[in-house]
Amino acid sequence: MNREKKVSLAGKLHLVISLLCVPVALGAIVALHYEMISRLSMWSIFLACMLVSRIEFKKFQKALVRHRALDGE
């Protein structure tokens, strides 16, 4: 099989969404530092971002495993 095949667009999208959650969580921490949001709001945003990031990364891993299975590895 061809080892140069790329991961599907859906798999890449899951990875991008997972990685985009990190700056959002960091932005919540910065907003708390400058007293723009409350501590509870910061933790809510932070936990939601980490949850979404974990779910999307798991989906990316499944897409990667499925892609490798199709290649016969």
N, CA, C and O of each residue as an XYZ file, in Angstrom:
292
protein
N       0.840     -1.193      0.000
C       0.000      0.000      0.000
C       0.887      1.259      0.000
O       2.067      1.211      0.349
N       0.301      2.342     -0.388
C       1.010      3.604     -0.464
C       1.090      4.260      0.921
O       0.060      4.605      1.500
N       2.288      4.432      1.446
C       2.465      5.020      2.774
C       2.340      6.541      2.749
O       2.293      7.172      3.805
N       2.286      7.129      1.573
C       2.207      8.577      1.439
C       0.783      9.102      1.511
O       0.569     10.306      1.370
N      -0.194      8.234      1.727
C      -1.581      8.686      1.802
C      -1.765      9.608      3.003
O      -1.115      9.444      4.035
N      -2.638     10.552      2.853
C      -2.887     11.538      3.899
C      -4.093     11.132      4.739
O      -4.952     10.370      4.295
N      -4.138     11.655      5.958
C      -5.299     11.465      6.821
C      -6.448     12.269      6.222
O      -6.228     13.321      5.622
N      -7.662     11.779      6.383
C      -8.822     12.440      5.788
C      -9.005     13.856      6.329
O      -8.459     14.220      7.371
N      -9.773     14.630      5.605
C     -10.056     16.003      6.013
C     -10.777     16.038      7.356
O     -10.526     16.924      8.173
N     -11.669     15.082      7.588
C     -12.385     15.028      8.867
C     -11.410     14.798     10.014
O     -11.547     15.405     11.076
N     -10.438     13.933      9.810
C      -9.437     13.685     10.841
C      -8.626     14.935     11.145
O      -8.349     15.240     12.305
N      -8.250     15.654     10.096
C      -7.495     16.895     10.288
C      -8.340     17.941     11.004
O      -7.833     18.690     11.839
N      -9.621     17.991     10.679
C     -10.519     18.952     11.308
C     -10.633     18.689     12.807
O     -10.650     19.632     13.599
N     -10.710     17.430     13.201
C     -10.768     17.096     14.621
C      -9.509     17.573     15.340
O      -9.583     18.082     16.458
N      -8.357     17.407     14.699
C      -7.103     17.842     15.305
C      -7.056     19.368     15.430
O      -6.625     19.888     16.459
N      -7.490     20.081     14.404
C      -7.477     21.547     14.430
C      -8.395     22.079     15.525
O      -8.017     22.993     16.258
N      -9.589     21.520     15.641
C     -10.514     21.953     16.687
C      -9.913     21.689     18.055
O     -10.021     22.517     18.960
N      -9.281     20.536     18.204
C      -8.639     20.195     19.471
C      -7.560     21.211     19.832
O      -7.462     21.639     20.982
N      -6.758     21.590     18.854
C      -5.671     22.539     19.112
C      -6.170     23.970     19.305
O      -5.521     24.750     20.001
N      -7.298     24.331     18.710
C      -7.825     25.689     18.859
C      -8.431     25.927     20.238
O      -8.607     27.075     20.647
N      -8.746     24.873     20.946
C      -9.326     25.038     22.280
C      -8.309     25.576     23.286
O      -8.689     26.234     24.255
N      -7.043     25.308     23.069
C      -6.005     25.748     24.006
C      -5.917     27.276     24.082
O      -5.901     27.806     25.193
N      -5.859     28.016     22.964
C      -5.813     29.478     23.071
C      -7.070     30.078     23.702
O      -6.999     31.105     24.378
N      -8.213     29.441     23.482
C      -9.449     29.940     24.101
C      -9.355     29.819     25.617
O      -9.726     30.743     26.341
N      -8.860     28.685     26.094
C      -8.702     28.489     27.537
C      -7.675     29.472     28.107
O      -7.875     30.013     29.195
N      -6.603     29.702     27.395
C      -5.599     30.665     27.859
C      -6.156     32.088     27.855
O      -5.820     32.894     28.722
N      -7.002     32.389     26.882
C      -7.647     33.702     26.837
C      -8.541     33.917     28.046
O      -8.635     35.033     28.556
N      -9.198     32.865     28.509
C     -10.034     32.973     29.705
C      -9.181     33.275     30.931
O      -9.583     34.050     31.798
N      -8.010     32.664     30.999
C      -7.102     32.933     32.130
C      -6.627     34.377     32.095
O      -6.564     35.036     33.133
N      -6.291     34.873     30.908
C      -5.850     36.267     30.772
C      -6.988     37.223     31.131
O      -6.765     38.231     31.800
N      -8.201     36.910     30.689
C      -9.353     37.761     31.010
C      -9.590     37.801     32.516
O      -9.956     38.843     33.061
N      -9.385     36.682     33.182
C      -9.513     36.671     34.646
C      -8.443     37.548     35.280
O      -8.712     38.281     36.231
N      -7.229     37.467     34.746
C      -6.124     38.273     35.284
C      -6.433     39.770     35.197
O      -6.128     40.530     36.116
N      -7.033     40.176     34.097
C      -7.379     41.590     33.930
C      -8.768     41.924     34.470
O      -9.308     42.995     34.194
N      -9.341     41.001     35.240
C     -10.625     41.173     35.914
C     -11.763     41.511     34.943
O     -12.631     42.332     35.242
N     -11.738     40.871     33.792
C     -12.796     41.066     32.802
C     -13.918     40.048     32.986
O     -15.053     40.288     32.576
N     -13.595     38.906     33.608
C     -14.601     37.884     33.890
C     -14.390     37.373     35.317
O     -13.343     37.600     35.925
N     -15.388     36.688     35.830
C     -15.275     36.151     37.193
C     -14.492     34.834     37.176
O     -14.268     34.235     36.124
N     -14.089     34.411     38.359
C     -13.343     33.163     38.496
C     -14.191     31.961     38.047
O     -13.683     31.042     37.405
N     -15.480     31.978     38.390
C     -16.372     30.890     37.994
C     -16.497     30.810     36.474
O     -16.488     29.720     35.902
N     -16.614     31.960     35.826
C     -16.692     31.980     34.357
C     -15.408     31.449     33.733
O     -15.444     30.719     32.743
N     -14.281     31.820     34.316
C     -12.998     31.354     33.802
C     -12.919     29.833     33.893
O     -12.524     29.179     32.928
N     -13.288     29.265     35.033
C     -13.234     27.815     35.189
C     -14.232     27.115     34.268
O     -13.946     26.036     33.749
N     -15.386     27.716     34.067
C     -16.374     27.129     33.162
C     -15.833     27.059     31.733
O     -15.948     26.031     31.066
N     -15.246     28.156     31.277
C     -14.662     28.190     29.930
C     -13.498     27.213     29.827
O     -13.383     26.471     28.851
N     -12.647     27.217     30.829
C     -11.468     26.354     30.832
C     -11.859     24.883     30.775
O     -11.312     24.129     29.970
N     -12.791     24.469     31.612
C     -13.210     23.066     31.636
C     -13.934     22.664     30.352
O     -13.747     21.556     29.849
N     -14.761     23.566     29.825
C     -15.452     23.267     28.564
C     -14.444     23.090     27.424
O     -14.579     22.180     26.606
N     -13.454     23.949     27.377
C     -12.426     23.841     26.328
C     -11.628     22.550     26.454
O     -11.344     21.894     25.451
N     -11.273     22.189     27.660
C     -10.515     20.962     27.853
C     -11.354     19.732     27.491
O     -10.830     18.765     26.938
N     -12.641     19.768     27.799
C     -13.533     18.664     27.455
C     -13.666     18.529     25.934
O     -13.545     17.431     25.389
N     -13.916     19.647     25.260
C     -14.029     19.621     23.797
C     -12.718     19.165     23.171
O     -12.722     18.379     22.224
N     -11.605     19.651     23.691
C     -10.306     19.277     23.163
C     -10.072     17.775     23.298
O      -9.586     17.136     22.365
N     -10.411     17.220     24.434
C     -10.224     15.776     24.647
C     -11.118     14.951     23.713
O     -10.666     13.969     23.124
N     -12.368     15.349     23.582
C     -13.288     14.625     22.704
C     -12.804     14.669     21.259
O     -12.781     13.645     20.577
N     -12.421     15.850     20.797
C     -11.970     15.995     19.413
C     -10.659     15.249     19.158
O     -10.462     14.694     18.077
N      -9.763     15.235     20.150
C      -8.513     14.514     19.962
C      -8.762     13.012     19.902
O      -8.103     12.310     19.134
N      -9.699     12.508     20.698
C     -10.054     11.085     20.638
C     -10.629     10.739     19.263
O     -10.329      9.681     18.708
N     -11.465     11.644     18.711
C     -12.016     11.416     17.373
C     -10.905     11.411     16.326
O     -10.948     10.625     15.379
N      -9.908     12.285     16.491
C      -8.771     12.315     15.580
C      -8.007     10.999     15.651
O      -7.623     10.446     14.620
N      -7.787     10.497     16.859
C      -7.076      9.226     17.007
C      -7.839      8.082     16.343
O      -7.234      7.220     15.707
N      -9.172      8.071     16.488
C      -9.981      7.033     15.841
C      -9.872      7.125     14.328
O      -9.769      6.105     13.646
N      -9.895      8.355     13.795
C      -9.765      8.535     12.348
C      -8.394      8.071     11.877
O      -8.276      7.492     10.797
N      -7.369      8.315     12.662
C      -6.020      7.896     12.306
C      -5.897      6.376     12.326
O      -5.285      5.791     11.433
N      -6.473      5.738     13.335
C      -6.444      4.279     13.410
C      -7.219      3.678     12.252
O      -6.778      2.699     11.651
N      -8.375      4.258     11.933
C      -9.175      3.771     10.818
C      -8.406      3.927      9.497
O      -8.458      3.054      8.631
N      -7.702      5.042      9.361
C      -6.918      5.297      8.157
C      -5.791      4.251      8.016
O      -5.538      3.738      6.926
N      -5.130      3.954      9.128
C      -4.048      2.954      9.097
C      -4.609      1.569      8.798
O      -3.969      0.779      8.105
N      -5.801      1.267      9.316
C      -6.407     -0.040      9.059
C      -6.740     -0.203      7.568
O      -6.599     -1.285      6.999
N      -7.180      0.892      6.958
C      -7.483      0.832      5.532
C      -6.230      0.638      4.684
O      -6.278      0.056      3.600
N      -5.103      1.138      5.202
C      -3.838      0.980      4.488
C      -3.259     -0.420      4.657
O      -2.357     -0.811      3.916
N      -3.768     -1.174      5.621
C      -3.289     -2.534      5.830
C      -2.097     -2.639      6.756
O      -1.370     -3.632      6.718
N      -1.880     -1.620      7.599
C      -0.752     -1.663      8.543
C      -1.121     -2.418      9.782
O      -0.299     -2.557     10.688
